Amino acid sequence: MARVLLLFGGRSAEHEVSCASAVSVHDALATAGHAVFPVGIDRSGAWHLADPSTRPFRAEGREAALSVPGGLLVVGDDELAIDVAFPVLHGPKGEDGTVQGMFEICDLPYVGCGVLGSALSMDKDLTKKLVAASGIDTSPWTVVTRSDWDLDRDRVLHEVASARPAAVFVKPAAQGSSVGISRVDSEGDLPAAIAQAFRYDDKVVVEDAIDGREIEVAVLDGPMASEPGEVVLVDGWYTYDAKYADDTSRFDAPAELAGSQASAVRALAETIYVTLGLNGLARIDFFLERSSGRFVFNEVNTMPGFTSISGFPKMWMASGMTYPQLCDRLVVAAQERYVARSNLAVR
């Protein structure tokens, strides 16, 4: 069995989500027989060897560090060898290729997508451009940069209002968990929504609202897609609170789809997984448009929520895989991928 560095927390708006996910992953890996070292990254960026008996996990405890380029977990005077890292980190500085680059420099196997796939998938604008270029439908969008906004916001607002319909979603280009996102149904609300998104990123995506069911697919290496799942909302849209803080939504797995629909969306998810150069795992989100019956790509998450009741594991459980089996499979896949890459020529 492997010695697993379980990273959680992080310097992002999704810190608390990561702490909750890490508890479930820790317990599943321990059940599968792995030795797990939970290390929390606090909001200042400091690392701490966490107490696994504290639930939810907290990014506090003895100071820890990863030696670069040695890849040893250093806690005080102790140096611990690590076989594989499992970064249960969401959002910037965790899911965007930055931490993945550190693992590459340390020559350390790690769970999840590599540097390029992580970075591309984190940027909603770049992701949509690549997916659209592959011939897959995605909701129309307009990009607003901070430099353009600061230079002439009246011009930017006119261009956005002219290009997009009244109902839009305004999003930071590189965030997750609905952080910084606003639904706008009136042109007068657009300036505040863009300003809110700029709190979290220097690039903002304004995309058409799609009237459709929210369908998600989990994908592992192969690529192999799970049974699709569906976000079912009592009212409104899938806000941060709807995901984590209240009971206004639920996640059904498998989704209630015709057999041909399920096959079609799984095939689309696998195509996107390959198009973006992903590996390890990803959750790929779509809308099933009510008016046309077509699947419209929404976004990719390369480290989705990972509690035992989160969508990604629930879709695999609906596909016949237990939660511990899923976490164990991800660790084994990371080690196998590392071995395969180690055989590449370097000169």
N, C-alpha and C positions, 0 to 999 in steps of 0.2 A: 504493500500500500504506500501511498505518497505522503510526503510532508508538504502540506498546503499552506501557503501564505494567503489568508483571506483578508483582502483589503476592503474597507468600507468607510462610509462617511464622505469626506472630501470637501473641497472648497467650492461647492456649487449650491444652487437653490434647492437641489434635490437631496440634500444631506440626510434629512430624516427618513426619506424613502429608502435610501441605501442602508441605513442602520437597521431598519425593519427587515429588509431583504436578507441581510447578512445572518440574522438569527436562524432563518429557515435553512440557508445554505450550510451554515456551520453544523447544524444538527443532522442534516442529511448526509454530509460528508463523514461525520463521525459515525453515523449508523453504517455507512459503507466500509468503515474500517480505516479511514484516513486519519492521520495526525494533523489537526488543524490549529493554526496560529492566527487568531483574529487580531488584526491590527487596524485601529481606527485612525483616520486622518481628520484632525479637527479643522475648524474653520480658518485657522491661521496657517494651516499647512503642516503642522507638527504631527508626527506619527506617535502612536501609543499602543503598547501591547495591552489589549482590552481584557477585562474580566468576562469570560463567557457565561458566567452565572447571572450577570446583570441583564435583564430583559426590559425593553429592547436594548441592544448594544449601545454603548456610549464610547465616543472617541476620547477616552481618557485612560490613565494608567501610567505604567513605566514608559519612559521615552524609548522609542525604537527608531531604527533607520535601516535602509537597505544599502549595503555597501556597493559602490559603483567603481569599477565594473565587476567586482567579485560576485555580487548577487547573494551575499549572506545577510540574514536578518540579524542585526546587531541590537541587543537589548542590554544596556549597561556594559559589563565586561564579558557578556556571553555572546558568542557567535553561533548562529543556528543555520545549518545547511537547509536549503529549500529545494524541493523537487519541482514544484509548479506553483504559479501564482493564480489566484482566482479573484480578479478585481470586480467586486460587486459595487461598482461606482457608476453613478448616473450623471449625465450632463457633462459640462465643460471640466477639463482637467481630470477626466476619468474615463469618459466614453468617446473622446474625440481624437484619440491617437497619441496623446501626450504621455500617459502612463504606459501605453503599449510601447512607445519608443524607448522608455527607460528599461523595460524588460528586455527589449532587443539588445540594448547596449550591455546589459548585465548577462546576456546569453542565458536567459531564464525562460523556460516554457511558461506559457500563460493561456488561460481560458479566454476564448472570444476572438473577435476579428483583429486583424493586424493593423498596422499604422495607417495604411492608405484606406482600407475599407472603413475603419472607424472614423477617420477624418471626413471622408466623403459623405458618409451616412449621417454625420452630425449636422452637416450644413444642408438645410432643407432646400435651398435654391439649387445647389450643385446636384443634389440627389434627384430632384425633379427634372433637371436638364438631361441627365444621363438616362433616366427612365423614359422620358418622353422621346429621346433620340432612338431608343430601342423599339419604339412603336407602341408602347403601352400608354393608355389614357391616364392623364393626371389632371387635377383641377387647374385651370388657368391661374396665373399669378403674376404679380409685379413686384420687383425688388426696390427697396428704398435704402440708400446708404446714409450713414450719419453725415458724411461730408456734404452730400446734396441737400439733406434736410437742414443742416446748419446754414448753408449758403443761401437757399431760397425755398423756404417751406411752402410759401403760397404756390409757387410753380409746381412743386412736388405734389401737393394736395390736388391741384387741378389735373395733373397728369394721371394720378391714381384714380380720381373720381371719374375721369373720362374713359379709362381703360377697364375699370371694374364695375360690376353692378352694385346695387345698394347693399346687399347682404354679403359681407366678406368676413374672413378671419384674419386678424393681424397678429403676426407671430415673430418673436425673435428667431433669426435664422438658425441659431445653434443653441437650442434649449430643449428640454423634455418635460414630461409630467404636466403639460399645460401651463407651465410657469411663464408669466408675462404675456399670455395670449388673451385677446379680446375678440368677442363677436361684435361686429358693427352692422347695424341695420339702418343707420341714418348718416348721411355725409357729414353732418355736424359733429358726430362723435368720432370721426376719423382722426383729427389731430391728437386728442387725448390717448387714443388707442396706440398710435404710432409712438408717441412720447413714452407710454408705458413699456412698449416693447424695447425701446432704446435703453431702458434701464438695465437690460440684460445682455444686449449685443449691439454691435456696430452696424449690423445689417438686418433689415426687417423684410419679411415676406408678407405681402397682402394677397390672399388667394380667395377665389370665389367659394362661397358656401355651397356645398353639395347637399341636396335633399336626398338622403339615402341612409341605408342601414350601415352601421360601422362593423365591418368584418375584418378579423385579424387572422394571420397564419403564422405559426412558429416553424422555423426552418433550422435544421442541423446540417452538418457536412454531408455531402452526397452529390447534390443537395437532396434533402429528404424533408418534405413538408408534412406538418401535422394535420389532423382534422381541424378545419377552421372553427373559430370561436366568434362570438358576437357581443359587443357592448350594447346593453339594453338600458335606455335612459327612461326614467320616469318623466322627466321634463327637461327642457333646455338642452345644453350641450355638455360635452365631457370635460368639465372643469377639474382643477386640482382637487377641490373639495369632493366632487362627485367620485373621483378615483380613490381618495384616501380618507376623507373625513366624515362622510355622511352616507345615508342609504338611498341616495337618489339614482343609483345605477347598480346594475349587476352584470356579471359576465357569464354567458352561457356557452358551454363547450360540451358537445359539438354544437355549432350553429344550426338552426333549422333552415337548411338549404336543400334544393333538389340535388340529386346525385351529379348531374351535369354541371351545376353551379359550383359545387364543392370541388370537383375535379378541375374546373377552369381556374378557380382562384388559387388552388394549390399550384397549378402549373405556372400561373403568373408570378407567384411568390418565388418559386424556384428559379425562374428566368431572371427576376430582379436580383436575387442572391448572387447569381453568376455574373450578371452585368456589372454589379458594383464590386466584384472581387472579394466577396465576404467569405469568412470561414468561422468555424466554431459554432456560432449561433446568431440568430437574428429574429426579431418579430417584425413582420411586414404588414402594414395596415392599409385597408382599402375602404372605399364606400361602394355599396351596391346601390346605384342610382335608381330611384323609384320610377322615374319617368321613362328610362330607356332600358333598364335591366342590365346595364353594363357595369363592370367593375372599374372603379376609378382609383388609381394609386393615391395614397395619402402620404405616408412617411415610413421610415425604417428606424427601428431601435436595435442597436447592437448589444446593449446590455439592458434588457427590459426589466421591469419589476419582477422580483424573484421570491416573494413570499410564497408559501404553499398554496395560497388562494389567488395569486396573481394570474393574469391571463396566459402567459407563456407556459408555465408548468401545467396549468389546468388543461391546455390544449394537448400537451403530451400525455397527461393522465387519461384524457378522453381517447387518445390513440393507443393506449395499452401500456404505457410506461409509468412506473412509480416515480415519485419525486426523488428518492435516494438514487434510483437507477439513472435518472436524468443527470443529476449532479455528478455522479461517478463517471458517466459516459463523457461528460464535458472535460473532466480531468484527464481521462485516458486519451481523448482525442487531442488535447493540447500536447501531451507527451509524444504521441505518434507524429503530430505535425512538426514538432521540434526535431525529432529524429530524421524525418524526411528532408527538412530544410538543412540539416547539418551535413547531409550528403552532397549538397550543391558545391560545385567548384568555387574557389575563392581567388584563383589566378589562372 
